[in-house]
Amino acid sequence: MSKIGLFYGTQTGKTESIALMIQEQLGSDVVDIHEIADATGADFADYQDLIIGAPTWNVGELSSDWEDFFSDLDDIDFNNKTVAYFGVGDQTGYPDSFMDAIGILEEKISALGGKTVGAWPTDGYDFNESRGVRNGKFIGLALDEDNQGDLTESRIKTWSSQVKQAFGV
C-alpha cells in the first residue's frame, strides 16, 4: 500500500492538531505528515494520494506558510494525483470568507492536474460565502474549532472513512 502525504500549514497550531487527528484516524503507518513551512516541491513526488490542510487566515487569505509556498505549487506535477482537503476557519467571525484557503489551494492544484476528492456537506454550518464551496458542498472537510469544536472529532472520523475509500486504503 502506498503512503498518503499530508501537507499542512498552520498559524496557531490548530491545523497541526487536526492533521495529527487525521493521521491517527487513517493510521500513522499510512500517512506521512509534512508541515508546509519545512516542505519542498520534491516532497510531493513521493505520493500518489495527498491531503492538503490549511487555515483561512485574516479575511479569506492563506496562512503565511502556504502563501510563501504557493508559487512553488506550479513546479509540482499533480497529474494522476488524488487530493483531499481540510480547512480550519471561523464561520461566525468571518462568514464571508469561511474556508477560502482550501478553495484557493484546490483551485490551483486542480488546474495543475490534481483530482479532488473528499467533498463535505455545508449542512450544519452558518456562513455567507466561501471560495471553498463547489456545487453546493465544501471541497473538503470544514472545521471550526472556535464555534463547533465539539463536532471536530466526529467530523474527522466520518470524513476520514470517506477519504479512505477515495484513496483505496
Residue pairs with C-beta under 8 A, 6 or more apart in sequence:
1 30
1 169
2 47
2 48
2 49
3 30
3 31
3 32
3 46
3 47
4 26
4 30
4 31
4 32
4 47
4 49
4 50
4 51
4 167
4 169
5 31
5 32
5 34
5 43
5 44
5 46
5 47
5 49
5 50
5 51
6 19
6 22
6 23
6 31
6 32
6 33
6 34
6 50
6 51
6 52
6 53
7 34
7 35
7 36
7 39
7 43
7 44
7 50
7 51
7 52
7 53
8 15
8 16
8 18
8 19
8 33
8 34
8 35
8 36
8 52
8 53
8 54
9 15
9 35
9 36
9 37
9 53
9 54
9 55
9 62
9 63
9 65
9 66
9 69
10 16
10 35
10 55
10 63
10 65
11 55
11 57
11 63
11 64
11 65
12 55
14 55
14 88
14 145
15 53
15 54
15 55
15 63
15 88
16 35
18 53
18 86
18 88
18 143
18 145
18 152
18 156
19 33
19 53
20 33
21 152
21 153
21 156
22 31
22 51
22 53
22 86
22 156
22 160
23 31
23 33
25 156
25 157
25 160
26 160
26 163
26 164
26 169
27 169
30 169
31 51
32 46
32 47
34 43
35 65
36 65
36 66
36 69
37 65
37 68
37 69
39 69
40 72
41 72
41 73
41 75
41 76
44 50
44 76
44 78
44 81
45 76
45 77
47 81
48 80
48 81
48 82
49 81
49 82
49 83
49 84
49 167
49 169
50 81
50 82
50 83
50 84
50 114
51 83
51 84
51 85
51 86
51 163
52 83
52 84
52 85
52 86
52 102
52 105
52 106
52 109
52 140
53 85
53 86
53 87
53 88
54 62
54 63
54 66
54 85
54 87
54 88
54 101
54 102
54 105
55 63
55 87
55 88
55 89
55 101
56 62
56 87
56 88
56 89
56 90
56 94
56 97
56 98
56 99
56 100
56 101
56 102
56 132
57 63
57 64
57 101
59 94
59 96
59 97
60 94
60 96
60 97
60 100
60 101
60 131
61 67
61 100
61 101
62 70
62 101
62 104
62 105
63 101
66 101
66 105
70 108
73 105
73 108
73 109
73 112
74 112
76 112
77 112
77 113
78 109
78 110
78 112
78 113
78 114
79 112
79 113
80 113
80 115
81 113
81 114
81 115
82 114
82 115
82 117
82 166
82 167
83 106
83 109
83 110
83 114
83 115
83 116
83 117
84 116
84 117
84 118
84 140
84 141
84 163
84 166
84 167
85 102
85 105
85 106
85 116
85 118
85 132
85 139
85 140
85 141
86 102
86 118
86 140
86 141
86 142
86 143
86 159
87 99
87 101
87 102
87 132
87 138
87 140
87 141
87 142
87 143
88 143
88 144
88 145
89 97
89 98
89 99
89 100
89 101
89 142
89 143
89 144
90 98
90 144
90 146
90 147
91 98
91 125
91 126
91 127
91 144
91 147
91 148
92 126
92 144
92 146
92 147
93 146
95 126
95 127
95 128
95 129
96 127
96 128
96 129
97 129
97 130
97 131
98 125
98 127
98 128
98 129
98 130
98 132
98 142
98 144
99 127
99 130
99 131
99 132
99 133
99 138
99 142
100 130
100 131
100 132
101 132
102 132
102 138
102 139
102 140
102 142
103 130
103 131
103 132
103 133
103 134
103 139
104 131
106 114
106 116
106 132
106 134
106 139
106 140
107 131
109 116
110 116
116 139
116 140
117 163
117 166
117 167
118 139
118 140
118 141
118 159
118 162
118 163
118 166
119 134
119 135
119 137
119 138
119 139
119 140
120 137
120 138
120 139
120 140
120 141
120 142
120 155
120 159
121 137
121 138
122 133
122 136
122 137
122 138
122 142
124 148
124 151
125 142
125 144
125 148
130 138
132 138
132 139
132 140
132 142
133 139
140 159
141 155
141 156
141 159
143 152
143 155
143 156
145 152
163 169
